[in-house]
Amino acid sequence: MNPSRNDHRYGVASLLFSVLSVALFLWVVSILLDGWALRLMARETHLKQVDVIETELASCREEQQGRLVGYEWIDREQARIRLPIERAMELVAEGESR
């Protein structure tokens, strides 16, 4: 065999091996980056959902707490008011003791 022909085959094989190695490396890197990006997006979505729920929950609790401890007109014409639950229990207890 001609030595220059063997050198050419080794050069082609070496080049082919190098190209395939780089392609494999890039494929693995793309899979890792894709997995990382998906985890990051899932975490961000979770945080956004939890923040919205916590904000709505805090608002709802604040409104309910205000109803429990505050005074508010329900119907001025009939002189009906909303009063704190503790005060309502006191009034009921006073009414039963009479």
PLY file of the C-alpha trace (Angstrom):
ply
format ascii 1.0
element vertex 98
property float x
property float y
property float z
element edge 97
property int vertex1
property int vertex2
end_header
0.00 0.00 0.00
1.01 3.50 -0.63
1.98 5.34 2.59
0.44 8.61 1.44
-2.88 6.85 0.87
-2.85 5.46 4.46
-2.06 8.91 5.81
-5.05 10.27 3.93
-7.34 7.58 5.47
-6.07 8.35 8.96
-6.58 12.05 8.37
-10.18 11.50 7.22
-10.87 9.14 10.14
-9.35 11.60 12.57
-11.40 14.47 11.13
-14.57 12.37 11.22
-13.89 11.36 14.83
-13.30 15.00 15.79
-16.51 16.19 14.12
-18.55 13.42 15.76
-16.97 14.17 19.15
-17.83 17.86 18.90
-21.38 17.02 17.75
-21.84 14.62 20.69
-20.48 17.21 23.11
-22.82 19.90 21.78
-25.78 17.50 21.96
-25.04 16.68 25.62
-24.63 20.37 26.46
-27.93 21.22 24.76
-29.73 18.51 26.76
-28.25 19.82 30.01
-29.15 23.42 29.19
-32.67 22.39 28.21
-33.15 20.57 31.53
-31.78 23.53 33.45
-34.07 25.95 31.60
-37.14 23.76 32.24
-36.37 23.58 35.97
-35.86 27.33 36.10
-39.16 28.01 34.32
-41.03 25.56 36.56
-39.64 27.24 39.67
-40.51 30.71 38.37
-44.05 29.58 37.53
-44.43 28.07 40.99
-43.21 31.26 42.66
-45.61 33.39 40.63
-48.55 31.15 41.49
-47.67 30.99 45.19
-47.16 34.77 45.39
-50.57 35.40 43.81
-52.28 32.97 46.16
-50.55 34.40 49.23
-51.50 37.94 48.21
-55.14 36.97 47.68
-55.16 35.01 50.94
-53.74 37.95 52.89
-56.36 40.27 51.40
-59.16 37.84 52.24
-57.91 37.38 55.82
-57.63 41.14 56.29
-61.20 41.62 55.11
-62.50 38.84 57.38
-60.56 40.16 60.36
-62.04 43.61 59.78
-65.53 42.12 59.85
-64.81 40.27 63.09
-63.40 43.19 65.05
-64.95 46.26 63.43
-68.26 48.09 63.41
-70.12 48.60 60.14
-73.59 49.70 59.07
-75.58 46.92 57.45
-78.84 48.89 57.06
-79.11 52.45 58.43
-82.90 52.62 57.97
-83.46 49.59 60.16
-80.58 50.55 62.48
-78.77 47.27 61.87
-75.00 47.22 62.41
-72.23 44.70 62.35
-70.29 44.69 65.60
-67.31 42.74 66.94
-68.16 39.18 67.85
-66.95 39.60 71.44
-69.26 42.56 71.94
-72.15 40.60 70.41
-71.54 37.75 72.87
-71.52 40.24 75.76
-74.86 41.69 74.63
-76.39 38.22 74.32
-75.10 37.27 77.79
-76.53 40.52 79.26
-79.89 39.82 77.62
-80.08 36.32 79.06
-79.18 37.49 82.57
-82.14 39.93 82.70
0 1
1 2
2 3
3 4
4 5
5 6
6 7
7 8
8 9
9 10
10 11
11 12
12 13
13 14
14 15
15 16
16 17
17 18
18 19
19 20
20 21
21 22
22 23
23 24
24 25
25 26
26 27
27 28
28 29
29 30
30 31
31 32
32 33
33 34
34 35
35 36
36 37
37 38
38 39
39 40
40 41
41 42
42 43
43 44
44 45
45 46
46 47
47 48
48 49
49 50
50 51
51 52
52 53
53 54
54 55
55 56
56 57
57 58
58 59
59 60
60 61
61 62
62 63
63 64
64 65
65 66
66 67
67 68
68 69
69 70
70 71
71 72
72 73
73 74
74 75
75 76
76 77
77 78
78 79
79 80
80 81
81 82
82 83
83 84
84 85
85 86
86 87
87 88
88 89
89 90
90 91
91 92
92 93
93 94
94 95
95 96
96 97
